[in-house]
Amino acid sequence: MLAEGETPSSETANDALYALNQMIDSWDTERLAVFSTQDQVFSWPSGERTRTLGPTGDFVGERPVLLDDATYFRDPQTNVSYGIKFINQQQYDGIAVKTVTSTYPQVMFTNMTYPNIEMVIYPVPLRLLEWHFISVERLTQPATLATAILFPPGYLRAFRYNLACELAPEFGVEPSPTVSRIAMYSKRDLKRINNPDDIMALPYSIVGTRQRYNIYAGNY
């Protein structure tokens, strides 16, 4: 929209900055668009069933976009770490007695409230546990037009061409096929490099035995 050498007005430049931050905020919800994770560590008191995590929660920290399956807890007494299984609200509501206690919890239901998320575990632990809440580390949003942003290789090109696609409708134009293609390819390249490479595996109870499973009796 501007010829070479022309300078956008302050209103146009600030509008472009706002659009960039909106785009980055949206990318935070795409796991493969984010290049790193964060580990927030808190101590979960014994006998407590629920905790909140966020800027004003029981655990004061950054509100996760979504907790990762890599979240785990450690028993300070034994120094042994355990994973946790995430369940949905329907599965949690199906638990008859939610106040059952045990040494360690087995499952967690997460209610993505705002500004703090609510986490509920079952059974209720009888020990103080050190929790490691794993989630994506949100991308940095520039505060001003003069803010320097540092990202791994590939991001600046993806930002530039995807921002062009975001801004085009505001000027009443369609981005050229070349711009749209570069925007798509550059973001696809980021997602390829950010793939966490999940590992598929069979349960140890299956691979750890040499006996044949009897499909009729339901045992080995």
Buried (B, 14 or more C-beta within 10 A) or exposed (E): EEEEEEEEEEEBEEBBBEBBBEBBEEBBEBBBBBBEBBEBEBEBEEEEBEBBBBEEBBBEBBBBBBBBEBBBBBBEEEEEEEEBEBBEEEEBEEBEEBEEEEEBBEBBBBEEEEEBBBBBBBBBBEBBBBBBBBBBBBBEBEEEEEEEEEEEEBBEBBBBBBBBBBBBEEEEEEBEEEBBEBBBEBBEBBBEEBEEEEEEEEEEEEEEEEEEEEEEEEEE
